[in-house]
Amino acid sequence: MKIEFQPIGIIHTPFTELAGMPIQPAGAAGVQGTVEVFAQYRDGLQDLDGFSHIMLLYHLHRSHGFALRVIPFLDTSLRGVFATRAPRRPNPIGLSVVALQRVEEGVLYVENVDILNGTPLLDIKPYVPVFDSQTQVRTGWLAEAQRGTARQKSDQRFT
C-alpha cells in the first residue's frame, strides 16, 4: 500500500540549520514564525483565529532514512524510536503545538515554533484542552530527562 500526502503550505522560521535548533516547542519560547497556507487550502482557515493554540503536522523533509533504535536528545541510552521524538522515523512526520497569534490572508502568525525553515506543512488542527490535555500521564524514560528540555538544542546526531 502506498500513501501519498501533498503539502498544504510551508512553515517559515528563523531556523535554517538543524544543529542548534530547539528540540521541542517548550525550548522555543517566544520564537516567532509564519505558516503560509497555499491559496487552494485557505478556505479551510475559516474560524481558526478563534483558537489560541494549534497543532502543526509537517514533513520532516531533511530527515533521511530511519533507525528503530536511537540515542535521543536528552539521553545517552539507546531507545526505541517510537518511545522518542527523534526525527529519523519510518514516516518522517513532525507534530508541534504552537501559539496562534493571528491569521491574515492565508498566513498564520505563530509563536513558540521549533520547526526548520521551509518545512512542508501537511495539516493543521486546533488544540482543544478538553480533547488533548491528559491528567494521568506517565513519561517513561523522559521523567528525569525532560527537565532540561528548555535548554537542550539539537545537534548533528540525526543528520
C-alpha positions as CSV (number, residue, x, y, z in Angstrom):
1,M,0.0,0.0,0.0
2,K,1.3,3.4,-1.0
3,I,0.2,6.5,0.9
4,E,0.9,9.9,-0.5
5,F,0.5,13.4,1.0
6,Q,0.6,16.8,-0.6
7,P,1.8,19.8,1.3
8,I,-0.8,22.4,2.1
9,G,1.7,25.1,2.9
10,I,5.2,26.0,4.0
11,I,6.4,26.8,7.5
12,H,8.8,29.8,7.8
13,T,11.0,30.1,10.9
14,P,14.4,31.6,11.8
15,F,16.0,28.2,11.9
16,T,17.9,27.4,8.7
17,E,20.1,24.6,10.1
18,L,19.2,21.6,12.1
19,A,22.1,21.9,14.6
20,G,21.3,24.4,17.3
21,M,17.5,24.4,17.0
22,P,15.2,23.9,20.0
23,I,14.2,20.3,20.2
24,Q,10.6,21.0,21.3
25,P,8.2,24.0,21.4
26,A,9.0,24.3,25.2
27,G,12.5,25.2,24.2
28,A,11.4,27.7,21.6
29,A,9.5,30.1,24.0
30,G,9.0,33.4,22.2
31,V,10.3,32.2,18.8
32,Q,8.1,33.7,16.1
33,G,7.3,32.1,12.7
34,T,4.7,32.1,10.0
35,V,2.8,29.4,8.2
36,E,2.0,30.1,4.6
37,V,-1.1,28.2,3.6
38,F,-1.4,27.6,-0.2
39,A,-4.2,29.5,-1.9
40,Q,-6.3,26.4,-2.7
41,Y,-6.5,25.5,1.0
42,R,-7.1,28.9,2.6
43,D,-10.9,28.5,2.8
44,G,-10.2,25.8,5.4
45,L,-8.7,28.5,7.7
46,Q,-12.2,29.9,8.5
47,D,-12.8,30.2,12.2
48,L,-9.2,29.1,13.1
49,D,-8.4,32.5,14.5
50,G,-10.7,31.8,17.5
51,F,-8.1,29.3,18.9
52,S,-5.1,30.3,20.9
53,H,-3.0,27.2,20.0
54,I,-2.8,24.9,17.0
55,M,-1.2,21.6,16.2
56,L,1.0,21.7,13.1
57,L,1.7,18.4,11.3
58,Y,4.6,18.5,8.9
59,H,7.0,16.5,6.8
60,L,10.5,16.2,8.3
61,H,11.9,16.9,4.9
62,R,15.6,17.0,6.0
63,S,15.3,13.6,7.8
64,H,16.7,10.8,5.6
65,G,16.3,7.1,6.5
66,F,15.4,5.9,9.9
67,A,16.6,3.8,12.8
68,L,14.4,1.8,15.0
69,R,16.7,2.4,17.9
70,V,18.2,5.8,18.5
71,I,20.0,7.8,21.2
72,P,17.5,10.7,21.6
73,F,18.2,14.2,22.7
74,L,18.2,14.5,26.5
75,D,19.6,11.0,26.8
76,T,22.7,8.8,26.3
77,S,21.0,5.4,26.1
78,L,19.7,3.6,23.0
79,R,15.9,3.8,22.9
80,G,13.2,2.5,20.6
81,V,12.3,5.3,18.1
82,F,8.6,5.1,19.0
83,A,9.5,5.9,22.6
84,T,11.2,9.1,21.5
85,R,10.5,12.2,19.4
86,A,13.6,11.7,17.3
87,P,13.2,12.9,13.7
88,R,14.6,9.8,11.9
89,R,11.4,7.8,11.8
90,P,9.9,5.3,9.3
91,N,7.4,8.0,8.3
92,P,9.1,11.4,8.9
93,I,6.1,13.3,10.3
94,G,6.5,16.0,12.9
95,L,4.0,17.5,15.3
96,S,4.3,20.8,17.2
97,V,1.7,22.6,19.3
98,V,2.3,26.4,18.8
99,A,0.6,29.5,19.9
100,L,-1.5,31.2,17.2
101,Q,-1.2,35.0,17.2
102,R,-3.3,35.8,14.2
103,V,-4.4,34.8,10.7
104,E,-4.0,37.2,7.9
105,E,-4.6,36.5,4.2
106,G,-3.7,32.8,4.4
107,V,-0.7,33.3,6.7
108,L,-0.7,32.1,10.3
109,Y,1.5,34.0,12.7
110,V,2.7,31.6,15.3
111,E,4.9,31.6,18.4
112,N,7.0,29.0,20.2
113,V,7.9,27.4,16.9
114,D,10.6,24.7,16.9
115,I,10.5,23.8,13.2
116,L,13.1,24.2,10.4
117,N,12.5,27.0,7.9
118,G,11.0,25.7,4.7
119,T,9.3,22.7,6.2
120,P,6.3,21.4,4.2
121,L,3.0,21.7,6.1
122,L,0.7,18.6,6.0
123,D,-2.2,19.6,8.2
124,I,-3.4,22.0,10.9
125,K,-5.6,21.0,13.8
126,P,-6.9,23.2,16.7
127,Y,-5.6,22.4,20.1
128,V,-8.5,21.8,22.4
129,P,-7.6,21.1,26.0
130,V,-10.7,19.0,26.8
131,F,-9.7,16.7,23.9
132,D,-5.9,16.9,24.0
133,S,-4.8,17.5,27.6
134,Q,-4.4,14.4,29.8
135,T,-4.2,14.4,33.6
136,Q,-2.9,10.9,34.4
137,V,0.3,10.8,32.5
138,R,3.5,8.7,32.6
139,T,6.5,9.9,30.7
140,G,8.7,6.8,30.8
141,W,12.4,7.3,30.5
142,L,11.8,11.0,30.0
143,A,10.6,11.5,33.6
144,E,14.1,12.6,34.7
145,A,15.5,13.9,31.4
146,Q,12.6,16.3,30.5
147,R,13.8,18.8,33.0
148,G,16.4,20.0,30.5
149,T,14.1,20.4,27.5
150,A,14.0,24.2,27.5
151,R,17.8,24.4,27.4
152,Q,18.5,21.5,25.0
153,K,19.4,22.3,21.4
154,S,19.6,19.8,18.5
155,D,23.0,18.6,17.3
156,Q,24.1,16.6,14.3
157,R,23.1,13.1,15.6
158,F,20.1,12.8,13.2
159,T,21.6,14.5,10.0
